[in-house]
Protein backbone atom coordinates (compact mmCIF):
# COMPACT_ATOMS: atom_id res chain seq x y z
CA UNK A 1 0.00 0.00 0.00
CA UNK A 2 1.39 3.38 -1.01
CA UNK A 3 2.39 5.72 1.78
CA UNK A 4 -0.10 8.46 2.46
CA UNK A 5 0.74 12.07 1.70
CA UNK A 6 1.09 12.76 5.43
CA UNK A 7 3.70 9.96 5.63
CA UNK A 8 5.56 11.44 2.67
CA UNK A 9 5.51 14.94 4.14
CA UNK A 10 6.76 13.67 7.49
CA UNK A 11 9.57 11.63 5.94
CA UNK A 12 10.63 14.56 3.78
CA UNK A 13 10.62 17.08 6.61
CA UNK A 14 12.55 14.81 8.96
CA UNK A 15 15.23 14.05 6.35
CA UNK A 16 16.10 17.67 5.54
CA UNK A 17 19.33 19.14 6.90
CA UNK A 18 20.71 22.66 6.79
CA UNK A 19 23.93 21.37 5.24
CA UNK A 20 21.93 20.28 2.18
CA UNK A 21 20.67 23.80 1.41
CA UNK A 22 22.38 25.73 -1.35
CA UNK A 23 24.05 29.07 -0.57
CA UNK A 24 21.40 30.74 -2.74
CA UNK A 25 18.56 29.36 -0.61
CA UNK A 26 20.28 30.29 2.66
CA UNK A 27 20.84 33.83 1.40
CA UNK A 28 17.26 34.16 0.20
CA UNK A 29 15.89 33.06 3.57
CA UNK A 30 17.89 35.85 5.20
CA UNK A 31 16.47 38.37 2.72
CA UNK A 32 12.94 37.25 3.58
CA UNK A 33 13.56 37.51 7.32
CA UNK A 34 14.79 41.08 6.83
CA UNK A 35 11.77 41.85 4.67
CA UNK A 36 9.32 40.27 7.12
CA UNK A 37 10.75 42.03 10.16
CA UNK A 38 10.51 45.33 8.30
CA UNK A 39 6.88 44.69 7.44
CA UNK A 40 6.12 43.70 11.03
CA UNK A 41 7.81 46.64 12.73
CA UNK A 42 6.34 49.04 10.19
CA UNK A 43 2.82 47.84 10.98
CA UNK A 44 3.45 47.39 14.71
CA UNK A 45 1.06 50.10 15.91
CA UNK A 46 -1.74 49.36 13.44
CA UNK A 47 -5.03 48.51 15.14
CA UNK A 48 -5.31 44.75 14.44
CA UNK A 49 -1.62 44.24 15.24
CA UNK A 50 -2.07 45.98 18.58
CA UNK A 51 -5.20 43.95 19.29
CA UNK A 52 -3.41 40.67 18.57
CA UNK A 53 -0.39 41.73 20.63
CA UNK A 54 -2.52 42.79 23.58
CA UNK A 55 -4.49 39.55 23.59
CA UNK A 56 -1.34 37.40 23.29
CA UNK A 57 0.39 39.44 26.01
CA UNK A 58 -2.22 38.34 28.52
CA UNK A 59 -0.53 34.93 28.53
CA UNK A 60 2.97 33.92 29.60
CA UNK A 61 4.89 30.69 29.15
CA UNK A 62 7.89 29.03 30.76
CA UNK A 63 9.24 28.12 27.33
CA UNK A 64 7.66 31.02 25.51
CA UNK A 65 8.55 33.19 22.57
CA UNK A 66 8.95 36.94 22.33
CA UNK A 67 6.22 39.07 20.82
CA UNK A 68 7.79 41.50 18.35
CA UNK A 69 8.58 44.89 19.83
CA UNK A 70 8.28 43.73 23.43
CA UNK A 71 10.17 41.68 25.98
CA UNK A 72 7.12 39.57 26.78
CA UNK A 73 7.21 35.83 26.15
CA UNK A 74 3.87 34.22 25.36
CA UNK A 75 3.16 30.60 24.39
CA UNK A 76 4.72 30.02 20.96
CA UNK A 77 1.39 29.49 19.20
CA UNK A 78 0.08 32.82 20.52
CA UNK A 79 3.35 34.52 19.57
CA UNK A 80 3.12 33.07 16.07
CA UNK A 81 -0.34 34.65 15.84
CA UNK A 82 0.61 38.09 17.16
CA UNK A 83 3.79 38.34 15.10
CA UNK A 84 2.10 36.90 12.05
CA UNK A 85 -0.54 39.66 12.16
CA UNK A 86 2.22 42.27 12.09
CA UNK A 87 4.14 40.64 9.22
CA UNK A 88 1.02 40.41 7.09
CA UNK A 89 -1.04 43.48 7.91
CA UNK A 90 0.44 46.01 5.49
CA UNK A 91 0.08 43.50 2.63
CA UNK A 92 3.73 44.15 1.96
CA UNK A 93 5.27 40.71 2.54
CA UNK A 94 6.27 38.35 -0.22
CA UNK A 95 4.18 36.37 -2.71
CA UNK A 96 4.03 33.13 -4.63
CA UNK A 97 1.63 32.77 -7.54
CA UNK A 98 0.47 29.45 -8.90
CA UNK A 99 -2.85 27.60 -9.07
CA UNK A 100 -3.36 29.09 -5.61
CA UNK A 101 -1.62 32.34 -4.55
CA UNK A 102 0.20 32.65 -1.23
CA UNK A 103 2.33 34.88 0.96
CA UNK A 104 4.87 32.31 2.13
CA UNK A 105 6.78 34.63 4.46
CA UNK A 106 3.66 34.35 6.64
CA UNK A 107 5.35 31.13 7.82
CA UNK A 108 8.23 33.06 9.37
CA UNK A 109 6.29 34.08 12.49
CA UNK A 110 5.65 30.42 13.30
CA UNK A 111 9.24 29.36 12.62
CA UNK A 112 10.67 32.17 14.75
CA UNK A 113 8.29 31.47 17.62
CA UNK A 114 9.09 27.76 17.77
CA UNK A 115 12.81 28.34 17.23
CA UNK A 116 13.00 30.63 20.24
CA UNK A 117 10.90 28.34 22.43
CA UNK A 118 13.16 25.32 21.81
CA UNK A 119 16.45 27.22 21.68
CA UNK A 120 17.08 26.38 18.03
CA UNK A 121 20.17 27.65 16.24
CA UNK A 122 20.17 30.09 13.36
CA UNK A 123 20.86 27.34 10.82
CA UNK A 124 17.97 25.28 12.20
CA UNK A 125 15.67 28.27 11.85
CA UNK A 126 16.80 28.85 8.26
CA UNK A 127 16.12 25.21 7.45
CA UNK A 128 12.63 25.36 8.95
CA UNK A 129 11.76 28.50 6.99
CA UNK A 130 12.99 26.97 3.72
CA UNK A 131 10.92 23.86 4.49
CA UNK A 132 7.78 25.90 5.15
CA UNK A 133 8.19 27.78 1.86
CA UNK A 134 8.69 24.49 0.06
CA UNK A 135 5.58 22.88 1.51
CA UNK A 136 3.22 25.80 1.02
CA UNK A 137 4.40 26.54 -2.51
CA UNK A 138 4.16 22.86 -3.51
CA UNK A 139 0.58 22.78 -2.25
CA UNK A 140 -0.18 25.92 -4.24
CA UNK A 141 1.16 24.19 -7.35
CA UNK A 142 -1.08 21.18 -6.75
CA UNK A 143 -4.57 22.65 -6.64
CA UNK A 144 -6.54 25.87 -6.42
CA UNK A 145 -8.85 26.02 -3.43
CA UNK A 146 -10.18 29.59 -3.56
CA UNK A 147 -12.70 28.75 -6.31
CA UNK A 148 -14.16 26.16 -3.95
CA UNK A 149 -14.65 28.71 -1.19
CA UNK A 150 -11.51 27.95 0.83
CA UNK A 151 -8.88 30.54 1.66
CA UNK A 152 -5.26 30.03 0.63
CA UNK A 153 -4.17 30.11 4.28
CA UNK A 154 -5.61 26.59 4.60
CA UNK A 155 -2.35 25.34 3.11
CA UNK A 156 -0.46 27.25 5.78
CA UNK A 157 -1.52 24.96 8.61
CA UNK A 158 0.51 22.19 6.99
CA UNK A 159 3.59 24.30 6.27
CA UNK A 160 3.72 25.86 9.75
CA UNK A 161 3.07 22.52 11.46
CA UNK A 162 5.98 20.98 9.56
CA UNK A 163 8.26 23.93 10.31
CA UNK A 164 7.38 23.50 13.98
CA UNK A 165 7.95 19.75 14.08
CA UNK A 166 11.27 20.14 12.29
CA UNK A 167 12.48 22.64 14.88
CA UNK A 168 11.19 20.41 17.69
CA UNK A 169 13.09 17.51 16.08
CA UNK A 170 10.06 15.23 16.20
CA UNK A 171 10.28 11.79 14.62
CA UNK A 172 8.30 10.93 11.46
CA UNK A 173 5.41 9.42 13.40
CA UNK A 174 4.81 12.47 15.59
CA UNK A 175 5.38 14.73 12.58
CA UNK A 176 2.66 12.86 10.70
CA UNK A 177 0.26 13.27 13.60
CA UNK A 178 0.97 17.02 13.65
CA UNK A 179 0.05 17.17 9.96
CA UNK A 180 -3.16 15.25 10.62
CA UNK A 181 -4.15 17.46 13.56
CA UNK A 182 -3.39 20.60 11.57
CA UNK A 183 -5.41 19.43 8.58
CA UNK A 184 -8.54 18.20 10.31
CA UNK A 185 -9.30 21.58 11.89
CA UNK A 186 -7.47 23.98 9.58
CA UNK A 187 -9.91 24.80 6.77
CA UNK A 188 -10.42 28.57 6.34
CA UNK A 189 -13.24 30.26 4.43
CA UNK A 190 -12.53 32.47 1.44
CA UNK A 191 -15.09 34.93 2.81
CA UNK A 192 -12.10 36.65 4.42
CA UNK A 193 -11.22 38.10 1.00
CA UNK A 194 -14.47 39.06 -0.68
CA UNK A 195 -16.64 42.16 -0.48
CA UNK A 196 -15.71 44.89 2.00
CA UNK A 197 -12.61 43.54 3.69
CA UNK A 198 -12.02 43.57 7.44
CA UNK A 199 -9.09 43.19 9.82
CA UNK A 200 -9.38 39.44 9.27
CA UNK A 201 -7.87 39.69 5.79
CA UNK A 202 -4.56 40.48 7.43
CA UNK A 203 -4.77 38.01 10.29
CA UNK A 204 -6.17 34.91 8.59
CA UNK A 205 -2.78 33.29 8.04
CA UNK A 206 -1.67 34.28 11.52
CA UNK A 207 -4.54 32.13 12.78
CA UNK A 208 -3.37 29.28 10.55
CA UNK A 209 0.15 29.70 11.93
CA UNK A 210 -1.13 29.57 15.47
CA UNK A 211 -3.01 26.36 14.68
CA UNK A 212 0.02 24.85 12.91
CA UNK A 213 2.28 25.52 15.89
CA UNK A 214 -0.40 24.28 18.31
CA UNK A 215 -0.68 21.07 16.29
CA UNK A 216 3.07 20.53 16.54
CA UNK A 217 2.99 21.16 20.30
CA UNK A 218 0.20 18.61 20.74
CA UNK A 219 1.96 16.01 18.60
CA UNK A 220 5.17 16.53 20.57
CA UNK A 221 3.24 15.70 23.74
CA UNK A 222 1.87 12.50 22.20
CA UNK A 223 -1.50 13.58 20.81
CA UNK A 224 -2.55 11.55 17.76
CA UNK A 225 -4.50 12.92 14.83
CA UNK A 226 -7.00 11.38 12.39
CA UNK A 227 -5.62 9.90 9.23
CA UNK A 228 -5.32 9.58 6.38
CA UNK A 229 -6.05 13.29 6.44
CA UNK A 230 -5.71 13.77 2.68
CA UNK A 231 -6.95 10.51 1.15
CA UNK A 232 -9.51 9.48 3.79
CA UNK A 233 -13.22 8.92 3.34
CA UNK A 234 -13.95 12.40 4.73
CA UNK A 235 -10.46 13.82 4.19
CA UNK A 236 -8.95 16.80 2.41
CA UNK A 237 -9.42 15.50 -1.13
CA UNK A 238 -13.07 14.60 -0.62
CA UNK A 239 -13.85 17.94 0.97
CA UNK A 240 -12.31 19.72 -1.99
CA UNK A 241 -14.24 17.56 -4.40
CA UNK A 242 -11.17 17.16 -6.55
CA UNK A 243 -8.65 14.39 -6.98
CA UNK A 244 -5.26 15.29 -5.61
CA UNK A 245 -3.78 11.93 -6.47
CA UNK A 246 -0.68 13.43 -8.06
CA UNK A 247 -0.12 15.63 -5.00
CA UNK A 248 1.40 12.70 -3.14
CA UNK A 249 3.89 12.17 -5.95
CA UNK A 250 4.95 15.81 -5.83
CA UNK A 251 5.54 15.62 -2.12
CA UNK A 252 7.23 12.24 -2.13
CA UNK A 253 10.83 12.22 -0.97
CA UNK A 254 12.97 13.24 -2.77
CA UNK A 255 11.30 16.35 -4.13
CA UNK A 256 11.74 17.11 -7.82
CA UNK A 257 15.38 17.85 -8.51
CA UNK A 258 16.43 21.47 -8.55
CA UNK A 259 19.64 23.07 -9.69
CA UNK A 260 19.64 24.84 -6.33
CA UNK A 261 19.26 21.69 -4.23
CA UNK A 262 16.42 20.76 -1.84
CA UNK A 263 13.83 23.14 -0.42
CA UNK A 264 14.56 25.74 -3.08
CA UNK A 265 11.02 26.92 -3.87
CA UNK A 266 11.75 30.16 -2.02
CA UNK A 267 13.79 31.20 -5.06
CA UNK A 268 10.60 31.19 -7.14
CA UNK A 269 8.77 33.61 -4.87
CA UNK A 270 8.65 37.39 -5.21
CA UNK A 271 9.22 40.34 -2.87
CA UNK A 272 6.79 43.24 -2.99
CA UNK A 273 8.14 46.66 -3.87
CA UNK A 274 4.88 48.47 -3.01
CA UNK A 275 2.51 47.85 -0.05
CA UNK A 276 -0.44 46.45 -1.99
CA UNK A 277 -1.88 43.15 -3.20
CA UNK A 278 0.61 41.46 -5.50
CA UNK A 279 -1.49 41.35 -8.66
CA UNK A 280 -1.49 45.16 -8.64
CA UNK A 281 2.31 45.53 -8.53
CA UNK A 282 2.79 45.75 -12.30
CA UNK A 283 -0.16 48.17 -12.58
CA UNK A 284 1.47 50.41 -9.97
CA UNK A 285 4.75 50.37 -11.85
CA UNK A 286 3.02 51.13 -15.14
CA UNK A 287 0.99 53.96 -13.57
CA UNK A 288 4.05 55.54 -11.97
CA UNK A 289 5.87 55.46 -15.30
CA UNK A 290 2.89 57.15 -16.94
CA UNK A 291 2.73 59.69 -14.13
CA UNK A 292 6.10 61.04 -15.24
CA UNK A 293 4.49 61.93 -18.57
CA UNK A 294 1.41 63.51 -16.95
CA UNK A 295 2.47 66.22 -14.48
CA UNK A 296 -1.17 67.21 -13.88
CA UNK A 297 -3.55 64.32 -13.18
CA UNK A 298 -6.47 66.70 -13.74
CA UNK A 299 -5.83 66.24 -17.46
CA UNK A 300 -6.81 62.55 -17.20
CA UNK A 301 -10.28 61.84 -18.63
CA UNK A 302 -10.34 58.09 -18.10
CA UNK A 303 -8.20 55.09 -17.17
CA UNK A 304 -8.45 51.54 -18.48
CA UNK A 305 -6.59 48.67 -16.87
CA UNK A 306 -6.18 45.47 -18.86
CA UNK A 307 -5.41 42.60 -16.55
CA UNK A 308 -5.42 38.82 -16.24
CA UNK A 309 -8.25 36.74 -14.84
CA UNK A 310 -6.77 36.18 -11.37
CA UNK A 311 -6.27 39.90 -10.89
CA UNK A 312 -9.76 40.81 -12.08
CA UNK A 313 -11.38 38.11 -9.97
CA UNK A 314 -9.49 38.93 -6.77
CA UNK A 315 -9.01 42.70 -6.81
CA UNK A 316 -10.79 44.16 -9.83
CA UNK A 317 -14.43 43.16 -10.07
CA UNK A 318 -16.44 43.85 -6.91
CA UNK A 319 -18.19 47.24 -6.55
CA UNK A 320 -16.53 47.81 -3.16
CA UNK A 321 -13.21 48.13 -4.98
CA UNK A 322 -14.38 51.43 -6.52
CA UNK A 323 -15.45 52.88 -3.15
CA UNK A 324 -13.07 51.46 -0.53
CA UNK A 325 -14.11 52.07 3.05
CA UNK A 326 -11.29 50.18 4.78
CA UNK A 327 -7.55 49.92 4.35
CA UNK A 328 -7.97 46.21 3.69
CA UNK A 329 -10.30 46.94 0.76
CA UNK A 330 -8.13 49.76 -0.57
CA UNK A 331 -4.94 47.69 -0.74
CA UNK A 332 -6.94 44.94 -2.47
CA UNK A 333 -8.48 47.25 -5.07
CA UNK A 334 -6.87 47.30 -8.51
CA UNK A 335 -8.75 50.46 -9.57
CA UNK A 336 -7.90 52.37 -6.40
CA UNK A 337 -4.24 51.33 -6.28
CA UNK A 338 -3.70 52.25 -9.94
CA UNK A 339 -5.63 55.51 -9.66
CA UNK A 340 -3.81 56.68 -6.54
CA UNK A 341 -0.46 55.98 -8.21
CA UNK A 342 -1.53 58.27 -11.06
CA UNK A 343 -2.89 60.95 -8.72
CA UNK A 344 -0.19 61.01 -6.04
CA UNK A 345 2.81 59.78 -7.99
CA UNK A 346 3.65 57.33 -5.19
CA UNK A 347 2.24 54.29 -3.39
CA UNK A 348 3.26 54.15 0.27
CA UNK A 349 1.46 53.50 3.52
CA UNK A 350 0.12 57.08 3.32
CA UNK A 351 -2.03 56.11 0.35
CA UNK A 352 -3.85 53.59 2.54
CA UNK A 353 -4.80 55.95 5.33
CA UNK A 354 -8.57 56.62 5.63
CA UNK A 355 -8.28 60.29 4.77
CA UNK A 356 -6.75 59.31 1.43
CA UNK A 357 -8.70 56.27 0.22
CA UNK A 358 -12.05 57.75 1.36
CA UNK A 359 -11.44 61.18 -0.18
CA UNK A 360 -14.55 62.11 -2.25
CA UNK A 361 -12.31 63.49 -5.00
CA UNK A 362 -10.52 60.15 -5.24
CA UNK A 363 -13.84 58.31 -5.41
CA UNK A 364 -14.89 60.73 -8.18
CA UNK A 365 -11.71 59.91 -10.10
CA UNK A 366 -12.39 56.18 -9.64
CA UNK A 367 -15.61 56.58 -11.62
CA UNK A 368 -13.40 57.03 -14.70
CA UNK A 369 -11.45 53.80 -14.10
CA UNK A 370 -12.38 50.60 -15.92
CA UNK A 371 -10.93 47.09 -15.55
CA UNK A 372 -10.93 44.70 -18.51
CA UNK A 373 -9.86 41.09 -18.89
CA UNK A 374 -7.05 40.41 -21.34
CA UNK A 375 -6.79 36.85 -22.67
CA UNK A 376 -3.11 37.21 -23.58
CA UNK A 377 -2.19 38.33 -20.07
CA UNK A 378 -4.30 35.55 -18.57
CA UNK A 379 -2.44 32.97 -20.66
CA UNK A 380 0.89 34.27 -19.32
CA UNK A 381 -0.18 33.90 -15.68
CA UNK A 382 1.27 32.90 -13.21
CA UNK A 383 4.68 33.05 -14.89
CA UNK A 384 4.07 36.74 -15.57
CA UNK A 385 1.89 39.07 -13.49
CA UNK A 386 1.13 41.56 -16.22
CA UNK A 387 -0.99 44.68 -16.38
CA UNK A 388 -1.52 47.23 -19.13
CA UNK A 389 -2.58 50.73 -18.10
CA UNK A 390 -4.13 53.12 -20.64
CA UNK A 391 -4.64 56.78 -19.78
CA UNK A 392 -6.86 58.96 -21.97
CA UNK A 393 -6.09 62.68 -21.73
CA UNK A 394 -8.26 65.73 -22.32
CA UNK A 395 -6.41 66.50 -25.57
CA UNK A 396 -7.41 63.18 -27.13
CA UNK A 397 -4.11 61.39 -26.61
CA UNK A 398 -3.91 57.89 -25.14
CA UNK A 399 -0.80 56.93 -23.17
CA UNK A 400 -0.09 53.26 -22.51
CA UNK A 401 2.38 51.30 -20.38
CA UNK A 402 2.69 47.56 -19.95
CA UNK A 403 4.65 45.75 -17.24
CA UNK A 404 4.95 41.95 -17.13
CA UNK A 405 7.48 41.40 -14.33
CA UNK A 406 7.27 44.14 -11.68
CA UNK A 407 10.16 45.13 -9.45
CA UNK A 408 10.80 42.38 -6.91
CA UNK A 409 9.39 39.59 -9.08
CA UNK A 410 11.40 36.37 -9.10
CA UNK A 411 12.41 37.29 -12.66
CA UNK A 412 13.17 40.91 -11.75
CA UNK A 413 14.74 40.49 -8.35
CA UNK A 414 15.49 43.27 -5.91
CA UNK A 415 19.12 43.83 -5.00
CA UNK A 416 20.14 43.20 -1.40
CA UNK A 417 20.54 46.95 -1.00
CA UNK A 418 16.93 47.44 -2.16
CA UNK A 419 15.66 44.85 0.34
CA UNK A 420 17.55 46.70 3.05
CA UNK A 421 16.20 50.02 1.78
CA UNK A 422 12.64 48.74 2.10
CA UNK A 423 13.38 47.59 5.66
CA UNK A 424 14.92 50.93 6.67
CA UNK A 425 12.01 52.83 5.14
CA UNK A 426 9.52 50.82 7.18
CA UNK A 427 11.29 50.95 10.54
CA UNK A 428 12.88 54.40 10.39
CA UNK A 429 9.90 56.20 11.98
CA UNK A 430 10.41 54.12 15.14
CA UNK A 431 14.03 52.97 15.26
CA UNK A 432 17.29 54.83 14.95
CA UNK A 433 19.51 54.17 11.97
CA UNK A 434 22.00 52.41 14.24
CA UNK A 435 19.40 50.07 15.71
CA UNK A 436 17.90 49.31 12.31
CA UNK A 437 21.34 48.56 10.91
CA UNK A 438 22.00 46.27 13.86
CA UNK A 439 18.91 44.17 13.12
CA UNK A 440 19.89 43.76 9.48
CA UNK A 441 23.45 42.79 10.41
CA UNK A 442 22.17 40.13 12.81
CA UNK A 443 19.99 38.59 10.11
CA UNK A 444 22.82 38.50 7.58
CA UNK A 445 24.74 36.43 10.16
CA UNK A 446 21.80 34.20 11.05
CA UNK A 447 23.58 31.08 9.82
CA UNK A 448 26.21 31.68 12.52
CA UNK A 449 23.77 32.34 15.40
CA UNK A 450 23.60 29.94 18.36
CA UNK A 451 19.98 31.01 18.95
CA UNK A 452 17.58 33.81 18.06
CA UNK A 453 17.64 35.56 21.45
CA UNK A 454 19.81 38.48 20.33
CA UNK A 455 17.64 39.07 17.28
CA UNK A 456 14.41 39.09 19.29
CA UNK A 457 15.94 41.53 21.75
CA UNK A 458 17.09 43.75 18.88
CA UNK A 459 13.55 44.17 17.51
CA UNK A 460 12.13 45.63 20.72
CA UNK A 461 10.36 48.90 20.15
CA UNK A 462 11.32 52.06 22.08
CA UNK A 463 8.90 52.75 24.93
CA UNK A 464 7.79 55.92 23.14
CA UNK A 465 6.34 53.76 20.33
CA UNK A 466 4.41 51.44 22.62
CA UNK A 467 0.79 52.48 22.67
Secondary structure, 3 states (H helix, E strand, C coil): CCCCHHHHHHHHHHHCCHHHCCHHHHHHHHHHHHHHHHHHHHCCCCHHHHHHHHHHCCCCCCCCEECCCCCCEECHHHHHHHHHHHHHHCCCCCEECCCCCECHHHHHHHHHHHHHHHCCCHHHHHHHHHHHHHHHHHHHHHCCCHHHCECHHHHHHHHHHHHHHHHHCCCHHHHHHHHHHHHHCCCCEHHHHCCCCCCHHHHHHHHHHHHHHHHHHHHHCCCCCCCCCCCCCCCHHHHHCCCCHHHHHHHCCCCCCCCCCCCCHHHHCECCCCCCCHHHHHHHHHHHHHHCCCCCHHHEEEEEEEECHHHHHHHCCCHHHHCCCCHHHHCCCHHHHHHHHHHHCCCCHHHHCHHHHCCHHHHHHHCCEEEEECHHHHHHCCCCCCEEEEEEECCCCEEEEEECCCCCCCCCCCCHHHHHHHHHHHHCCCCCHHHHHHHHHHHHCHHHCCCCHHHHHHCCCCHHHCC
